[in-house]
Amino acid sequence: MNVAPAPVDEKTYRKTINAWAMYDWGNSAFVTTIMAAVFPPFYRSLVIDAGLSAADATSYWAYTTSFALFLIALLGPILGAIADYTGGKKYYIGFFAGLGILATSLFVFLGDDTYVWGSILFTLGNIGFAGGNIFYDSLLPHIARKEDIDQVSTRGYAMGYVGGGILLVINMLWVMHPDWFYMADVGFALRACFFSVAVWWAVFAIPLFRHVPSPPAVRPRNASGHPIGAGCRRLLHTARQLPHYRQLLIFLLAFWIYNDGIGTIIKMSTAYGDQIGLQMEHMIGALVLSQFIGIPCTFAFGWLARYIRARSAILLGLGIYIATSTGAYFMTNAVHFYILAGLIGMVQGGTQGLSRSLFASMVPQKQATEFFGFFSTSSKFAGIFGPLLFGLVNKYTGGSRVSILSLIVFFVVGGLILLWVDEEEGVRVAQAADAASTDA
């Protein structure tokens, strides 16, 4: 993990980009199998086995996801500031990835009446996943050329679709036909799925640590004191600087809102499907479909951004999310779930990938991790409200249909605010800040 010079020749540049994207290939299995497909229905079964109602089971899952987001939101900005100060981005990725991998591997011990442990382990795994992503995302403006940043960011998401999708197909076959793989029953197959995520994540994280250089520390002159104290001081300094980046702030406000809706759909879709009576094999199959639809569509969004700019492409994606949330309210069978999953697959990677690259283009590179700490952490704080709203509406209405419909407000309000973002002005301000820092 030693600091290495930025890649200059084309072969090294491609190798660096591919190695960076492979981390997305690996850790996206946590999203597909743990967050979205297999673990939510499994968790609901643990709650119901403990004697609670089906509505309670869905609400408890929503509360668990909100609490996990709250904890990583508390840690993110300080960690980002410290990593900029110490230059240890890959060390932090390693620590959080290790935490997530360990917690996920321990899912194999969950059994009857252990939903509280399930909540704890999922929270730790989610902290590992989200914490690592703060530092992973912050590498983007350091490794990607300015003209490639949209394509590199969407490439990472596309690779995540491929990697997460391949393992999800394997997991689906295990769950549907455990006897084909000499597994005792579905319960054994489910635990094998959880353990496979830990192994997949660990193996495909290796290229990043071998081939992606760590940016150097950004230590102010005459800096002294413990890195944590220094990191906190730099964080406060960055907070005072944020009003100077007006377009960045407008974008952040929009992102906080619409990404809360996206995240809630990812986390609650199979819990919703399970509550209205869909079979697990259909829900997993639909999510596999969304993964593989997402691969070309995510690349297409990166291509589209060259012609209509990132903001317009994101707005297109939000329009499809509005249609999907509306359709989900009327969903009654597995065919509907497949159709809606396909629509989400068309836009999920593209909207999130372009959001990341749009943000990266408007932050000063020398404070990239600090700003990505704000980006990730602020979205986690904002992201608490989507699952929490879903859970509360579900609790007090006794069902999830109104909950899924309520998500439309996140996409409408976030999209309206996004209309006010001036990308070109945001990029100019960030570049001027970097130039002023270099001159100083």
Long-range contacts (C-beta under 8 A, 24 or more apart in sequence): 1-88, 1-90, 1-91, 1-94, 1-209, 1-214, 2-214, 3-87, 3-213, 3-214, 3-215, 3-216, 4-213, 4-214, 5-213, 6-142, 6-143, 6-213, 7-143, 7-213, 13-145, 15-211, 16-143, 16-211, 16-212, 16-213, 17-143, 17-144, 17-152, 17-155, 18-207, 19-207, 19-208, 19-210, 19-211, 19-212, 20-136, 20-139, 20-140, 20-143, 20-152, 20-156, 20-208, 20-212, 21-152, 21-155, 21-156, 21-158, 21-159, 22-159, 22-163, 22-204, 22-205, 22-207, 22-208, 23-93, 23-136, 23-156, 23-204, 23-205, 23-207, 23-208, 24-136, 24-156, 24-157, 24-159, 24-160, 24-163, 25-159, 25-160, 25-162, 25-163, 25-164, 25-204, 26-163, 26-200, 26-201, 26-202, 26-203, 26-204, 26-205, 27-97, 27-100, 27-129, 27-132, 27-133, 27-160, 27-201, 27-204, 27-205, 28-159, 28-160, 28-161, 28-163, 28-164, 29-163, 29-164, 29-167, 29-168, 29-196, 29-197, 29-200, 29-201, 30-100, 30-104, 30-125, 30-129, 30-197, 30-201, 31-129, 31-160, 31-164, 31-266, 32-164, 32-165, 32-167, 32-168, 32-287, 32-291, 33-164, 33-167, 33-168, 33-171, 33-193, 33-194, 33-196, 33-197, 34-104, 34-107, 34-122, 34-125, 34-194, 34-197, 35-65, 35-126, 35-266, 35-267, 36-266, 36-267, 36-269, 36-270, 36-287, 37-168, 37-171, 37-270, 37-283, 37-284, 37-287, 38-171, 38-175, 38-190, 38-193, 38-194, 38-280, 38-284, 39-107, 39-122, 39-194, 40-267, 40-268, 40-270, 40-271, 40-274, 41-270, 41-271, 41-274, 41-280, 41-283, 42-110, 42-190, 43-115, 43-118, 43-119, 43-122, 44-271, 44-274, 44-275, 46-110, 46-112, 46-113, 46-114, 46-115, 46-118, 47-115, 49-112, 49-113, 50-112, 50-113, 50-115, 54-275, 55-275, 55-394, 55-395, 55-398, 55-399, 56-395, 57-271, 57-275, 58-268, 58-271, 58-272, 58-274, 58-275, 58-391, 58-394, 58-400, 59-391, 59-392, 59-394, 59-395, 60-115, 60-119, 60-391, 61-267, 61-268, 61-271, 61-391, 62-267, 62-268, 62-271, 62-387, 62-388, 62-390, 62-391, 62-394, 63-387, 63-388, 63-391, 64-118, 64-119, 64-122, 64-123, 65-122, 65-126, 65-267, 65-268, 65-387, 66-383, 66-384, 66-385, 66-387, 66-388, 66-391, 67-119, 67-123, 68-122, 68-123, 68-126, 68-127, 68-130, 69-126, 69-130, 69-380, 69-381, 69-383, 69-384, 69-387, 70-380, 70-381, 70-384, 71-123, 71-127, 72-126, 72-127, 72-130, 72-131, 72-376, 72-377, 72-380, 73-377, 73-378, 73-380, 73-381, 73-384, 74-377, 75-127, 75-131, 75-377, 76-130, 76-131, 76-134, 76-373, 76-374, 76-376, 76-377, 76-380, 77-235, 77-370, 77-373, 77-374, 77-377, 78-228, 78-231, 78-232, 78-235, 78-373, 79-131, 79-134, 79-135, 79-231, 79-373, 80-134, 80-135, 80-138, 80-235, 80-369, 80-370, 80-371, 80-372, 80-373, 80-374, 80-376, 80-377, 81-231, 81-232, 81-234, 81-235, 81-238, 81-369, 81-370, 81-373, 82-227, 82-228, 82-230, 82-231, 83-135, 83-138, 83-231, 83-369, 83-373, 84-217, 84-218, 84-231, 84-234, 84-367, 84-368, 84-369, 84-370, 85-217, 85-218, 85-219, 85-223, 85-227, 85-230, 85-231, 85-234, 86-217, 86-227, 86-231, 87-214, 87-215, 87-216, 87-217, 87-218, 88-214, 88-217, 89-135, 89-138, 89-139, 89-214, 89-215, 89-369, 90-135, 90-208, 90-209, 90-212, 90-214, 92-131, 92-132, 92-134, 92-135, 93-132, 93-135, 93-136, 93-205, 93-208, 93-209, 94-205, 94-209, 95-131, 96-127, 96-128, 96-129, 96-130, 96-131, 96-132, 96-135, 97-128, 97-132, 97-201, 97-202, 97-205, 98-128, 99-124, 99-125, 99-127, 99-128, 99-131, 100-124, 100-125, 100-126, 100-127, 100-128, 100-129, 100-131, 100-132, 100-201, 101-128, 101-198, 101-201, 101-202, 102-128, 102-198, 103-128, 104-128, 104-194, 104-195, 104-197, 104-198, 104-201, 105-194, 105-195, 105-198, 107-191, 107-194, 107-195, 108-191, 108-192, 108-194, 108-195, 110-191, 130-376, 130-380, 133-376, 134-369, 134-372, 134-373, 134-376, 134-377, 135-369, 135-372, 136-208, 137-356, 137-360, 137-372, 137-375, 137-376, 138-368, 138-369, 138-371, 138-372, 138-373, 139-212, 139-215, 140-356, 140-357, 140-360, 140-368, 141-360, 141-361, 141-363, 141-365, 141-368, 142-213, 142-215, 142-365, 142-368, 143-212, 143-213, 144-360, 146-361, 149-357, 149-360, 149-361, 150-302, 150-305, 150-306, 150-310, 150-353, 150-354, 150-357, 150-358, 151-302, 151-303, 152-357, 153-302, 153-353, 153-354, 153-356, 153-357, 153-360, 154-298, 154-299, 154-301, 154-302, 154-305, 154-349, 154-350, 154-353, 154-354, 154-357, 155-299, 155-302, 155-353, 156-353, 157-294, 157-298, 157-349, 157-350, 157-352, 157-353, 158-294, 158-295, 158-298, 158-299, 158-349, 158-353, 160-349, 161-291, 161-292, 161-294, 161-295, 161-298, 161-345, 161-349, 162-291, 162-295, 163-200, 163-204, 164-291, 165-288, 165-291, 165-292, 165-294, 165-295, 167-196, 167-197, 167-200, 168-284, 168-287, 168-288, 168-291, 169-288, 170-196, 171-196, 171-284, 172-281, 172-284, 172-285, 172-288, 175-280, 175-281, 175-284, 176-281, 215-368, 218-366, 218-367, 234-370, 235-370, 235-373, 238-367, 238-370, 238-371, 238-374, 241-367, 242-374, 244-429, 244-433, 245-362, 245-363, 245-426, 245-429, 245-430, 245-433, 246-425, 246-429, 247-362, 247-421, 247-422, 247-423, 247-425, 247-426, 247-429, 248-359, 248-362, 248-363, 248-371, 248-426, 248-429, 248-430, 250-417, 250-420, 250-421, 251-358, 251-359, 251-362, 251-418, 251-421, 251-426, 252-359, 252-374, 252-375, 252-378, 253-417, 254-414, 254-415, 254-417, 254-418, 254-420, 254-421, 255-355, 255-359, 255-375, 255-379, 255-414, 255-418, 256-378, 256-379, 256-381, 256-382, 256-383, 256-414, 257-382, 257-410, 257-413, 257-414, 257-417, 258-314, 258-318, 258-321, 258-351, 258-410, 258-411, 258-413, 258-414, 258-415, 258-418, 259-352, 259-355, 259-379, 259-382, 259-383, 259-414, 260-379, 260-382, 260-383, 260-385, 260-386, 260-410, 260-414, 261-321, 261-325, 261-386, 261-407, 261-408, 261-409, 261-410, 261-411, 261-414, 262-321, 262-348, 262-351, 262-352, 263-379, 263-383, 263-386, 263-387, 264-383, 264-386, 264-387, 264-389, 264-390, 264-407, 264-410, 265-321, 265-324, 265-325, 265-344, 265-407, 266-348, 267-387, 268-387, 268-390, 268-400, 268-403, 268-404, 269-341, 269-344, 271-400, 272-328, 272-400, 272-403, 272-404, 273-337, 275-399, 275-400, 276-331, 276-332, 276-400, 276-401, 278-333, 278-334, 278-337, 279-334, 282-334, 282-337, 282-338, 283-337, 285-338, 286-334, 286-337, 286-338, 286-340, 286-341, 286-342, 287-341, 289-338, 289-341, 289-342, 289-345, 290-341, 290-342, 290-344, 290-345, 290-348, 291-345, 292-345, 293-342, 293-345, 293-346, 294-345, 294-346, 294-348, 294-349, 295-349, 297-345, 297-346, 297-347, 297-349, 297-350, 298-349, 298-350, 298-353, 300-350, 301-347, 301-349, 301-350, 301-351, 301-353, 301-354, 302-350, 302-353, 302-354, 304-350, 305-354, 305-357, 309-423, 310-354, 310-355, 310-357, 310-358, 310-361, 310-423, 311-358, 311-418, 311-421, 311-423, 313-350, 313-351, 313-354, 314-351, 314-354, 314-355, 314-358, 314-418, 315-415, 315-418, 315-419, 316-347, 317-347, 317-348, 317-350, 317-351, 318-351, 318-411, 318-414, 318-415, 318-418, 319-411, 319-415, 320-346, 320-347, 321-347, 321-351, 321-411, 322-408, 322-411, 322-412, 325-404, 325-405, 325-407, 325-408, 325-411, 326-405, 326-408, 328-404, 328-405, 329-401, 329-402, 329-404, 329-405, 358-421, 358-423, 361-423, 361-426, 361-427, 361-430, 362-423, 362-426, 362-427, 362-429, 362-430, 363-430, 364-430, 364-433, 364-434, 364-437, 365-430, 365-434, 366-434, 366-437, 386-410
